[in-house]
């Protein structure tokens, strides 16, 4: 099939590369000429495991190309995926200006399509609020008399595992009105849903519904996951207060088939490009329709407080008193991890950025390390911190180590060498990478989430 993928951000690049892997001809479209030039050379502008290799493969094969002009491919396209950003507005709602601008451009370009061509399937892949499909339809219809249908097809990609999620999806949700639209979408997703290792669409992985329900599904899924995270973080704080171990608690409740073990790991709060923005958009939708979403409001507030958990532990450890303008002046802290999660360079809504701000406000010096996210952090905050080329160099001479991202390499660190590099064996572990009893036995003062603090 011939497919346009409009927008070469995270979702657009993953979709373009994966649909090419499914045997389709893909034209990636972006208004940023410099980005398109980089893509044409095989340079990936984002870090996602396996993505650069996959899109280079199809770029070289000739079934994946990039352009600044959607007119290059719209005349004979079967589908056009809208994958542009929906940034958060000041009122918390999703800003649809880019989505609607693309819709208008699609309508204008459709004059190039033969009048007897089958309807173009225009797919909202961007995360958009309920009702967007109707607005996109109106924007296109205002510019053309050619046949088309707008479909909602939300993405459920996890940063760091996006290729696996796309190529082996848990489910595919399609909001459409016609059998033709469903047939086009099934043809595109068939390589990922069929075969001996996959479940046939009739087996429950394929969900056809109306566009509004598909749009709602995306927000409801992210809201549920965010709620689980905030719930476990609150349980972790209570566990510390009463002397319980949250690791034991999460395993036991996760064994209940009604609950399951996913998203029960306590941590420093959720971040990234999806959960914070999507929750605000869903809360805004609730207010607009007179349905205040009290559970989600509590989730947002719980997460706001959780992002301060390591800083609160550090203040308590070093005896910081209110009113002192620079209580940690002369102290140096190493921070491992800047991305909001491992296997990505995404620092949006990362707890690490708030932690840096808090440490600097207390008068301390901060030296940081991350395997992928240092360039975007440097672009965002400049030289407010020191950047170390490897974890041990970051730790050398620091008064304590803080861990904000669960990179596997951090968990595999030589703790004896790490302790020798630090001024003192003091660690604030926001990801529970180590066992408290083992750390105490090895001579560490160790603070983690939901398991209490231990000393040598």
C-alpha positions, 0 to 999 in steps of 0.5 A, spaced: 500 500 500 502 507 499 502 511 505 503 518 507 506 519 514 505 526 516 510 528 521 517 525 523 517 526 530 517 520 535 510 517 533 511 519 525 518 516 525 516 509 528 510 508 524 513 510 517 519 505 519 514 499 521 509 500 516 515 500 511 517 493 514 510 491 513 511 491 506 508 498 504 511 504 500 511 510 505 512 517 504 514 521 510 512 528 510 515 534 515 515 541 514 522 542 517 527 541 511 533 541 515 530 535 518 528 532 512 535 532 509 538 529 515 532 523 514 534 522 507 541 521 509 539 516 514 540 520 520 535 519 526 533 525 530 531 521 536 533 515 540 529 509 540 532 502 540 532 499 533 529 505 530 535 508 526 537 501 523 530 499 521 529 506 517 536 506 514 534 499 512 528 501 508 531 508 506 536 504 502 531 499 499 527 505 496 520 503 500 521 509 505 522 516 502 522 523 505 519 530 503 517 537 505 511 536 500 505 531 501 503 533 494 509 528 492 505 522 494 497 524 495 495 522 488 495 515 489 496 514 496 491 509 500 492 512 507 495 518 510 497 518 517 497 525 521 502 524 526 504 531 528 504 534 535 499 536 540 502 540 545 499 542 551 495 549 551 495 553 557 488 551 560 491 544 559 487 542 553 491 539 547 492 544 542 490 542 535 493 547 531 498 543 527 493 537 526 488 542 523 493 545 519 495 538 516 488 537 515 487 543 511 493 541 507 491 534 505 484 537 503 488 542 498 492 537 496 487 532 494 485 536 488 491 531 485 487 525 486 483 522 480 475 523 481 474 516 481 479 514 486 477 510 492 476 514 498 483 516 502 483 514 509 486 520 513 488 517 520 489 521 526 495 517 529 496 523 534 493 523 541 487 528 540 481 529 544 474 526 543 471 529 537 477 531 533 475 526 528 469 530 526 473 537 526 479 534 522 473 531 517 470 538 517 477 541 515 478 537 509 471 537 507 472 545 506 478 544 501 475 538 497 470 534 493 474 528 493 472 522 497 475 521 504 474 518 511 477 520 517 479 514 522 482 514 529 487 510 530 491 511 537 498 509 538 500 505 544 507 506 544 512 505 550 518 509 549 524 505 549 520 499 546 516 502 541 518 498 535 516 491 539 510 495 541 508 497 534 511 490 530 507 486 536 501 490 538 497 488 544 491 491 540 490 495 535 484 500 536 481 503 529 475 508 530 472 508 523 465 508 519 466 504 513 468 497 511 472 500 506 476 504 512 477 498 516 479 494 510 485 499 509 487 499 516 487 491 517 491 490 510 496 495 514 496 492 520 495 484 518 503 483 518 503 485 525 497 481 527 497 475 523 502 469 523 504 463 528 506 468 534 500 473 533 493 473 534 488 473 528 484 480 529 478 476 530 481 473 536 481 480 540 487 484 538 483 488 533 478 493 536 473 496 531 469 502 534 466 509 532 472 514 532 470 518 539 470 511 542 477 510 539 479 517 541 477 516 548 480 509 549 487 512 548 486 517 554 483 512 558 489 507 558 494 512 559 490 515 565 489 508 568 496 507 568 498 513 571 493 512 576 496 505 578 503 509 578 501 514 583 497 509 587 503 505 588 508 511 590 503 513 595 503 506 598 510 506 598 510 512 602 506 509 607 510 503 607 516 507 609 512 510 615 509 504 618 516 500 617 513 495 611 517 493 605 513 495 598 517 490 594 513 484 598 507 488 598 507 489 590 509 482 589 503 479 593 498 484 590 500 483 583 499 476 584 492 477 584 489 476 577 484 482 578 490 486 579 496 483 575 504 485 576 504 491 571 506 498 573 506 497 580 514 499 581 514 505 586 519 510 583 520 518 583 513 520 579 511 519 572 514 523 566 515 523 559 511 526 553 504 522 554 502 521 561 502 528 564 499 532 558 494 526 556 491 527 564 491 534 563 487 534 557 482 529 559 481 533 566 480 539 561 475 535 557 471 533 563 471 540 566 468 542 559 462 536 559 461 538 567 464 531 569 470 533 574 474 527 574 476 527 581 480 520 581 485 523 576 486 530 579 488 526 585 493 522 581 496 529 578 497 532 585 500 525 588 505 525 582 507 532 583 509 531 590 512 524 588 517 528 584 520 531 590 521 525 594 528 524 593 530 531 595 526 531 601 530 524 603 536 528 601 534 534 606 532 530 611 539 526 611 543 532 611 539 536 616 537 542 612 533 547 616 528 552 613 530 559 612 537 557 610 539 560 603 544 555 601 544 550 606 548 545 602 553 550 599 560 546 598 556 540 597 557 536 591 552 531 588 552 526 583 546 524 579 545 518 575 540 519 570 536 525 566 531 521 561 524 520 564 525 513 563 531 508 561 532 507 553 530 514 551 533 521 551 526 524 552 527 529 558 520 532 558 517 532 565 523 528 568 524 528 575 531 529 574 530 536 572 526 538 578 531 535 582 537 539 579 533 545 580 532 543 587 539 541 589 542 548 585 537 552 589 540 549 596 547 551 594 550 545 592 554 543 585 551 537 581 554 533 576 550 529 572 550 522 567 546 519 562 547 514 557 543 518 552 539 524 555 545 529 556 545 533 549 537 535 550 539 537 557 545 541 555 540 544 550 535 545 555 539 548 562 546 549 559 552 549 564 548 549 570 551 542 572 557 539 570 556 533 565 560 527 566 562 522 560 561 516 564 558 514 571 564 513 575 567 520 573 560 523 575 561 520 582 568 521 584 568 526 590 561 527 590 558 527 597 552 522 595 549 519 589 542 520 587 539 515 581 533 518 577 533 513 571 533 505 571 538 504 566 541 497 566 548 499 566 547 503 573 544 496 576 550 493 574 555 498 577 561 495 581 559 498 588 565 497 591 569 501 586 563 506 586 563 507 594 571 508 593 569 514 588 564 517 593 566 521 599 562 517 603 557 511 601 551 515 601 546 513 596 539 516 594 536 510 589 529 513 586 529 506 582 530 501 587 535 498 583 539 495 589 536 491 596 537 495 602 540 489 606 545 488 601 547 495 601 547 496 609 552 489 609 556 493 604 557 499 608 552 504 605 547 509 607 542 507 603 535 511 601 530 508 597 522 508 595 518 504 600 523 500 603 525 505 609 532 507 609 538 503 612 545 504 615 551 500 615 
